[in-house]
Amino acid sequence: MKTAPATRLLDAEPEALIKEARRHQRRRYLAAGSALAAALAGAASVLAGLHGSGSAHPAPTRPPRHASPPVSARRPHGPPPIPHSVGTTVLMWPVGYPGFSAAGGPAAYVDDLGTGRLTQSSAVGISAGDFQPLLAQTGRWLVYVGNGTTAIRDDLRGRPRDIGRTPFFAPAAVPGQVWLFRIRAGHSHRIQARLVPVAGGLPGPAVTLPARTTLPAIRGTDAGLLLQTGRRLNLALWSPGSRPRTLPYAPSLSDGFDATARLIAYGTSCTDQATAPHAAREPNAGYEACAMLRVLDVVTGRLTSYPAPPGTAGWVPNGFDLVSAISPGDRMIAAYAAVRPQGQGLVRLYLAPIARPSGQPAAVPSSGAYLFARTAWSVRGSWLFYQGPGGHLWAYQVTSGATRASSTPCCQYTVMTAAPSHSG
């Protein structure tokens, strides 16, 4: 693994550090939020060629002001229903338009695939703001930006608990714990971090992050905190008492695909792209296309690389803490690649093994979508959930290649995460 020397801190006041953190999040937060309209209304007909035989229809120019769970919506023709045996609940936020008002924030869809029950819930009261992450899962808890940093059980039972007044947090390597971040008192140029158990208990000692580190921090790993630091704000691993170690090929925050305690997935040789002014969805939307997808094992130092699939225009990062790309157990990775012509903002989902990579990643059936579509894995990692024809939730079983479908609108959300079924 390459090592980067420590450098001097950029002159910045606390307000500037927070503003910088929010600026990094703003592009994806706003893009995903505006893309929600596409999910609620269904995919446009231009996706039909990507999906094959799946149904598709154009959407109205804006979603209904008060969207309701489509419990009576017709399931798309084609695959059988998603089986209850997946034992997974998928939470998707936000639902409805407008997103925020004086009465509060939007609700979330809670799709319990173990029971087949789809509801709306306001139990997770995510606040308005350009924070990253907005929500993360650790152990059996969902941690989110609420009144500072807030947590609730992943079955949404019980009252939320406030675990810190700061809105800046990151998942820890140990399930059930998070890192909380704040500006160090009396030292406007430094950020302080503390490890906190979500269920309650004494927090760990405060540590000061390296000079020239900025928020947001991404997560704790088995090799230290994953941060953005240095003059170019490259991604680096850091442990107290050591110097930050820049990741191979020096990626930045915008190059991120996903990260777990052991693996970090990011793009390299990335170029800035934009959809055409006349694009059917998301005109003039900025995104990245990367020639290479890389997965770093922070324990062994092994770097696995995947060139962009033939015929595509490059891998499209969806951002850390905004999408579930790496499966439980760190066995598989799912990532979108841009479909030509790039100006339309179309992507297709690909799947690749991490432990034993061989050949090109395989395309997931009927997975054509627009930019900023989300993915999630079942709790046991055997099913991948993604946007299928008609803007519905589809599932792909990795072991058999089977596809299943539901009527749930999916997957143009800001937050999409999976937890054990409430019936379990």
N, C-alpha and C positions, 0 to 999 in steps of 0.2 A: 504494500500500500504506500502511496506517495505521501510525503510529509511536507507541510507548508510551514515556513517560519512565522513566528508571531510578529505582528506589525503594530504600529501606533494606532490609537483610537481616533476615529473621525470625530471632529468637533460637532457635538450635537446635544441639544437640550432634551429632557425627557419627552416633551411634547413632540419634538422632531422624531425621536425614536418610535413613538407610538404612531405618528403619522406615516412613517416609512412602513411600519408593519401593516397598517391598514391599506396603504397603497398597493402592496404586494397582493393582498387578498382581493382588492376591489374588482379587478378585471374579471376574475372567475366568479366571484359572488354575483355580480350584476349580470354576467353572461348566463350563468346557470339560472338565475331568477327569471330573466326574460325568456329563457328557453322553456320554462315551466308551462307557458301558454301552449307550446307545441305538444307537450305530453298530454295535457288535459284534453286537448281537442283532437288528438290523433295525428299520425304522421301524414305528410302530404303525399300525393300520388307519385312524385318523383322518386320515392323510395321503392316503388313497386319492382323496378328492375333489380334492386339489390336483394329483395326478399324472395323473389321467385313467385310462388303461387299465393303468397299471403295477401290478405285484404288490405287496402289502403284507401284513404279518402282525404280531401282537402279539409283544412280547419278554418274556423272563423278567424277574423283578424284579432280578436281578443277573447280571453276565456270568460266564463260567467263570473259575476262578481261574488257569488257564494256557491262554490262548487260543492257537490254532495258526493258521498261515496257511491260509485256506480254498482251497487249491489244487484241491480236488475239488468245490468248491461250484458249484452250477448257476448259469449266467448267467441273468439275468432275461429273460423273454420280451419281445420287442419289437425294439429296434434291433439291428443287427449288432454284432460285437465292435469295440472300439476298435482302429483300424489301427496296425500297428507303425510306420508312416511318421511318427507323431507324434514319434518320436525323443526321448521324454521318460521320465525316471524320477521317480516321485512317492514321497516319503518322508513317512510319517505316524507320529506319536509322541504318546502312548505306546500300547503294546499289552499287554493282559493285566491281571490283577487278582490281588493288590493291586498298586498302582503301585510302591511302594518297600518294600524289606525289608533285613535285614542282609546278604543275599547280593548286593545291588545294585539298580539301577533297572530299569525296564521296557525292553523292546526296542522297535524300530520296524518297521513294515511298509515294505519296499522293493519297490515295484511297478514293474519295468522294462517299460514299455509297448512299448519297442522290440523286446523279445524275448518278451513275454508271461509272464515269470517273476516270481512273487510269493514273497518270502522274508521271514523275520524276521531282523533284524540288531541286535546290541548294539554295533556299531562306534561309534555316536554315543552316548556315555555321558553323557546330560544329567542334571544333578544335581537333587535335590529342592530346592525353594525358590521363593519368590515373586519371581522376577526377570523383567525385561522389557528386551530380548528374552531368551527362552530359547535360540533358534536364529535365525540370520540367514544369508543367502547373499550372498557378495560375490565376484565373479569366479568362479573354479572351486573355491571353498572354501566349506565350511559351518563357521560359527563359532558356538560354543555355550557355555553355562555348564557347565563340567566341573570340573576342578581350577583354579579361577579362570576365565579365559577360554581356551578350547581351540578348535583348528581341525583339520579333516580335509578331504582332497580330496573333492569332491562325488561321485566315483565310489566312495568309501569304501575306497579302496585306500591302503595305507601306514599308518603309525602316526600317531595324533593328536599334535599339537604344542601345548605350552603357550605362549601368547603374552602372558600377563599373570596376575598373582595376584589381580587384582580380578575379581569376577563382573559388574561393570557395564561394558557396552560398547555401541557403536552402529555400524551400517554407515557407512562414509565415502562421500562422493560419488564418489571414485575407486575402481573395482572392485579388489579385492585388498587393501584397507586397511580398518582399523577404528579407531574412537576408543575409547580406554580411559579410564575415569574413576575417581578416588579422592579421598578427603578430603585436602586440602592439609595437609602436616605442619606442626604448630604453629599452624594457623589453622582451628579447628574449624568455622567458619562458611562456608568456601569449598571449592569443588570444583575439582579440577585435571583437565585433559584432555590427552591426548597421542595423536597420530596414529601408528599402528603398521602396518607392512607385514606381512601375514599369513604370507607365504612366508619371512620372515626379512629381516634388514637393520636398519639404524639407525632408531630411532624419531624422530619429529619433536620439536621443542621443546615443553616443557610450557606450557600456557596456563591461566590461571585464569578460570573461568566467571563471568558477572556475579553480583553480589549478588542474593540471593533466588531463585537457581536451585536446583531440586531434581531428584533422580533419580527415574525414569529419563529420560535424554535420548533422543530418538527416532532421529535419524540425521543424517548430514551431507548437505547439499544443495548445489546450484550457487550458492546465495545465502547459505551459512553453515550453522551448526549449528541444527537444529530442537530447541528446548528448551521446557521449561515453567518460567516464571519470573514474578516479580511477586507482589504480595499475593494475587491470585486464581489464581496458577499457570496463566495463560493460555499458549497456544502462541505462540512467537515465534522469529524467525530472528535469529541473532547471528553476527557475525564479530569476531575480536580487534581491539580498538581502536575499536569502534563500540558504539552502544547497541542493545539488543534491539528488534526491530520486531515488534509484536504482529500476528498474522494478522488479516485482515478478519473482523469479527464476533466477535473475541476467543474462539475456541473453547478448550476444555480437552482434556486428555489423553483423557478418556473419550468424547469426540466423534469420535475418529479412526477412519478407514476404512483408509487405506494411505498410504504416501509413497515416492517414488522420489527420485533425485537432482534431478529437475526439477519434479515434481508433488507436491502435498499434497492429499489428499482428506479432508474432514471434514464433520460435520453441524452444522447450526445450528437454532435454535428447537427444541431437544431437551427432552423431558420424561421424567422417571423413570417407568417402568412396572414391573409385577410380574405374574407368572403367578398364576393362581388357586390356592388351596389344594388344589383337587380336580383340577388339570390332569393330563392323562395322563402327561406328562413334565415334569420340572423344576418341580414345584409351588413357589410362593413364590420364584421366581427373579427377580432384578432385572435390568432391561435398559433401554436408552434407545430412544425413538422420535423421529426428527428430521423436521421438516417439510421441510427442504431439505438436499440433498447438494451440496456445493461442491467444486470442484477448482481449486486455485490453481497457476498456472504461475509459479514463483519467479523465472524469468529475465525474462519479459515483464510480469509483474504481472497477467496476464489471469485473471479469476475466472469460471469457468463454473458455472452453478447449475442444479440439477435438482429441481423440486418432487417430493414423494412421489407415486408413481403413483396414479391415481384408484382409489378403492375400498380402498386400503391405509390403515394407521394410522400410517405414517411409516417412514423409513429406519432400519435398525438397525445401529449401528456395531459392528464386530467387533474393533476395536482395532488400533493400529499394531503392526507386527512379529508379529502373530498370524495374519494372513490375507493372501493375495495377491489384491488386488482390481484393481490396475492392470496392464494387459498389458505385456509387453516392447515397447519402443518407444513407450510412453506413448500408445497409440492408443485403448484401450477401458478402461472400468471396469465391474466387476461388483459389485453390492451387493444385499443382502437388504432387503426391506421387510416389515413386520409385516402379517399377515393377520388380519382380524377373524373372530371375537371375540378380542381381545388376550389374554384370560386363558389361552388354550390354548398360547401361546408358539409359534405357527406362523408361518413366514416363507416368502416366495417370492423367487427370484433374478431380478434384472433386469440388463440389459446396455445400455450407452449409449456412443456414440462421444465422444471427448474433443476431438479436433481440430475437428470440424464438428458440434457438437450441433444437432439438429433434432427438435422434437417431444418426446414422452414416451419414456423408456426402454422397451425391449421386454422382455417376460417371457421367460425362458429356458424351453424346454419341459420338462415333468416335473421341475420344480425345487423342489417343495414340501418343506419340511424343518422340523425343530425349531430353536429358538434355538441359536446358537453353532456352526452348521455352517460348515465351512471351504471355501475355493475355492483353486484354483491354475491357472496358465496353462502351456501347453506352451512349450518353450524358444523356439520361433519365434513364439509369440503368436497362432497361428491357431486353437487349440483351448482351450476353457475346461473344466476338470474341476470337478465338483460332486457333491453328493449327489442321487441319483436314487431311483426307486421301490425299495422293499425295503431301503433303506439301502446301496445299491451305488454304486460309482464310475461316473458317467456323463460323457460328453464331448460338447460342443457345438461344431461348426465354424462360426466366425463368418462366413466367406465364403459358405458354401452353405446354412447353416441345418440341416445334417444332425446327427443325434444318434446316439451310439454308447454301448455299455454293457459293463461287465465284472462279474465276481462279487466283486471286491474290496470289503470292507466300508468304507464311507465315509459321511460325512466329519466326524464328531463327535470331532475330535482337538484336543489343545492346540497341536500343531505340524503343519503340512502345507506342504511346499515341493516345488518341482520343479527338476530338473537334467537335463542331457543324458543320454540313454540310455547305459547301461554298454556297450552293444554298439557305440557310436559310436567 
